[in-house]
Amino acid sequence: MTTPAPTYFSDLVVEFLHQQDIDTVVFNPGASFRGVHDSLVHADNAAIAPEIVMACHEEIAVAIAHGYHKASGRHMGVFVHANVGLLHASMAVFNAWCDRVPLFVLGGNGPVDAGKRRPWIDWIHTSQNIESVVKDYVKWCDQPIGQRATVESLTRAFKLMNTPMHAPVFVALDFDTQEQQLEEGVRLYPATATEPTLLPPLDRETVDDLARRLLAARTPVLVVDFSGRDPETVAPLVALAEALGLAVIDRGNRLNFPSNHPLNVSHTGTDEIAGADLVIALEVQDLVGALGSFLSLTDQGLPENGADIVTIGFNDLLTSKWAADYQQLVPVTRSVAADTRASVEALRAVAEDPRGPFAAPGFIERRDRRAAALADVHGRSRAEWARQAEESKQREHIHVAGAVDEIHRAVRDEEWILTNTGSLTVDGWVKKLWPLERPGSYLGLNGGGGLGYGLGASVGAALAHRDDDTLCIDLQSDGDFLYTPSALWTLAAQQAPLLVVVMNNRLYLNSTQHAQRIAGNRDRDIDRAHIATSFYDNPVDFVTMARSYGIHALPRVEKIGDVAPTVGEAVRHLKNHRAPVLVEILMD
């Protein structure tokens, strides 16, 4: 069946989404984009219109698109209602900004022409410079007026969000423009107009300079953070580290390097790299935090031992004038903006060259000795973490380490993906106990530290894997859950195959810890730290909540011996029905 030519401008917007291979859009409905909404559901557009995922809150909608992209590398379009919807969405947009995820966010507005506004509602839902709500934490934004201008804005936005550094974009669609009949001569640009501008790999001079530094270094360290956004970087990165005997610190915003690889000494606190004389930081966001995890630093963030610092990445290509997520300035030895995967491959080629400097017997002996020492640290550290987890299982109440270990025991034979790890505490134990080795199997935390991310992002990731056998697991903290519980409605409506494990300690743990710390510093009663940071006095029943939305939920787990059997039962149900399941674990 041939799709008829667009009749209204909103039909052309749908055609643009189809042209850019956006097969799904997500939104909470709003009248300010009713023209596009009509075009999405119009029967004559069925052959090209993306599938609609409805959310009950704009923050959930943006989080769904956030998780969908991290899980698949594909885009889900997001529509938000004029001003009030954008205000609801703004926290989730900030998370995506800090997480360097490209999101295509389109908002309604207007009509800007005051003569076309309906009384009251169009006036309170029309804003001058509506993009100002998010302009300081999107890569580009626009409020075009007119059909040709809007086509250009959509095209530019799509191109810019995919050009490194990746980040969200926002375009406001004027209410009146959406509903106009398509003007003669208005058409889309060619699909290729949105192809991103690409960065080159390291140039020859830079490769040679890095090779000289690596050859001379006694204790070279490779720090990685976001390179695993492209899963294809993991294998060549492993090969590079092995060829050079590099100690690897994975800051963990993605799965950049296998957690169980013997060269991975993240979280070990080892003295083996305390004397590092060369650090190569690959797509590292918080450089001071990364360096300070194993080196003593000056107040300028420089290593006190004078180690050379070389950064490769895109951080300097994207900075906000409002948000300080660009972190402390470090006057590094050398900073290079280059394509990550191509740069790793260029360094790998030199490192593995059988006639190159790294093939010399003297270097190979030094490399092997270094690698053996790192492997020993790695092995001892993982054995100690496993011992601590086993010891925690003897406690009266479930401890996070034991719970994380038992959850893995129940899913270890599955092809799983961790869509979210809920909190820094849970995340830390996951990285110590789980074998994070398959590229793309760990999607990282929320980026901006904003609660309300986990469940929506996990729904998005599960939708990305709806048609395969992947087991998507959301290790969901209870406090984050309570920001956006209506994400359960979308989860149930879409029957997204997601295992939600609620790690319920009935606390905003981070806030409780801060309250304890300040009370201790002031020699005050730390036993009062739970006041206004806990749910002890009015606990939430997450099992009943899930069932009320039509989601299969098992009885709450309160003993460590029941964790693995209950999670195992949940996995079997999910595999048999390809439908969501919730398990609640009550824990310290």
Order of alpha helices (4+ residues) and beta strands (2+ residues): alpha-beta-alpha-beta-alpha-beta-alpha-beta-alpha-beta-alpha-beta-alpha-alpha-beta-alpha-beta-beta-alpha-beta-beta-alpha-alpha-alpha-beta-alpha-alpha-beta-alpha-alpha-beta-alpha-alpha-beta-alpha-beta
